[in-house]
């Protein structure tokens, strides 16, 4: 019986030695921007009062809360200095960011961050 158990343990150990490196290789082969896309917020995450537009104070409050959440989760904030300010997203300079302006800024940001092909 103990030979069966130790044989089973050896098979499990050997399987783990094969599977773990394969999973690590799979993770490292993902394009660098794949994780960043999951991190990009949605317009609704910033539209705190749900009125369909973002004012500057609302934008700043939502951005500060998002940063605080990420810091509390232990995330590295190495590009915080590059975070856009309200005026970069408010393209028509009317004092309000629409969902379209928000999406356009994210698309532009994603394009800049995409690895060269």
C-alpha positions in Angstrom: 0.0 0.0 0.0 2.8 2.4 0.9 4.4 1.8 -2.6 1.1 2.8 -4.2 0.9 6.0 -2.1 4.6 6.9 -2.8 4.1 6.1 -6.5 1.0 8.4 -6.6 2.9 11.1 -4.8 5.8 10.8 -7.3 3.3 11.1 -10.2 1.7 14.2 -8.7 5.0 15.8 -8.0 6.2 15.1 -11.5 2.9 16.5 -12.9 3.3 19.7 -10.9 6.8 20.2 -12.1 5.5 20.1 -15.7 2.4 22.2 -15.2 3.7 25.1 -13.2 6.4 26.1 -15.7 3.9 25.8 -18.5 1.5 28.1 -16.8 4.2 30.6 -16.0 5.3 30.6 -19.7 1.7 31.1 -20.8 1.4 34.1 -18.5 4.6 35.6 -19.7 3.7 35.2 -23.3 0.7 37.4 -23.0 1.2 40.8 -24.6 2.3 43.5 -22.1 -0.8 45.5 -22.8 -3.2 42.7 -22.0 -3.1 43.4 -18.2 -3.3 47.1 -18.7 -6.6 46.8 -20.6 -8.2 45.1 -17.7 -7.1 47.9 -15.5 -8.6 50.7 -17.5 -11.6 52.2 -15.8 -15.0 52.6 -17.4 -16.8 56.0 -17.7 -19.3 54.8 -15.2 -16.5 54.3 -12.6 -15.9 58.1 -12.8 -19.5 59.3 -13.2 -20.1 59.4 -9.5 -23.5 61.2 -9.7 -24.6 59.2 -12.8 -25.5 62.3 -14.8 -23.7 61.1 -18.0 -21.0 63.8 -17.9 -17.9 64.3 -15.7 -17.1 67.7 -14.1 -13.6 68.4 -13.1 -14.2 68.0 -9.3 -16.1 64.7 -10.0 -13.3 63.4 -12.2 -10.6 64.3 -9.6 -12.6 62.7 -6.8 -13.1 59.5 -8.7 -9.4 59.4 -9.9 -8.2 60.0 -6.3 -10.4 57.2 -5.0 -9.2 54.8 -7.7 -5.6 55.6 -6.9 -6.2 55.1 -3.2 -7.9 51.7 -3.9 -4.9 50.6 -6.0 -2.4 51.7 -3.4 -4.3 49.9 -0.6 -4.3 46.8 -2.8 -0.5 47.0 -3.0 -0.3 47.9 -6.7 2.8 49.7 -7.9 2.0 53.2 -9.0 5.0 53.8 -11.2 3.3 55.8 -13.9 1.2 58.0 -11.6 3.1 61.1 -12.7 1.8 60.3 -16.2 -1.9 60.2 -15.2 -3.9 62.5 -17.4 -5.5 65.5 -15.9 -9.0 66.7 -16.6 -8.0 69.1 -19.4 -6.3 66.4 -21.4 -9.6 64.4 -21.5 -12.0 67.4 -22.0 -11.1 67.8 -25.7 -13.7 70.5 -26.5 -12.8 72.4 -23.3 -16.4 72.9 -22.3 -15.7 71.9 -18.7 -17.4 68.5 -19.0 -16.1 65.1 -20.2 -18.6 63.1 -22.1 -18.5 59.3 -22.5 -17.2 59.9 -26.1 -14.3 62.1 -24.9 -13.5 59.5 -22.2 -13.5 56.6 -24.7 -11.4 58.6 -27.2 -8.8 59.4 -24.6 -8.6 55.7 -23.5 -8.3 54.6 -27.2 -5.5 57.1 -27.7 -3.8 56.0 -24.4 -4.1 52.3 -25.5 -2.7 53.0 -28.9 0.4 54.7 -27.2 0.9 51.8 -24.8 0.5 49.0 -27.4 3.7 47.2 -28.2 5.2 47.8 -31.7 4.4 45.1 -34.2 
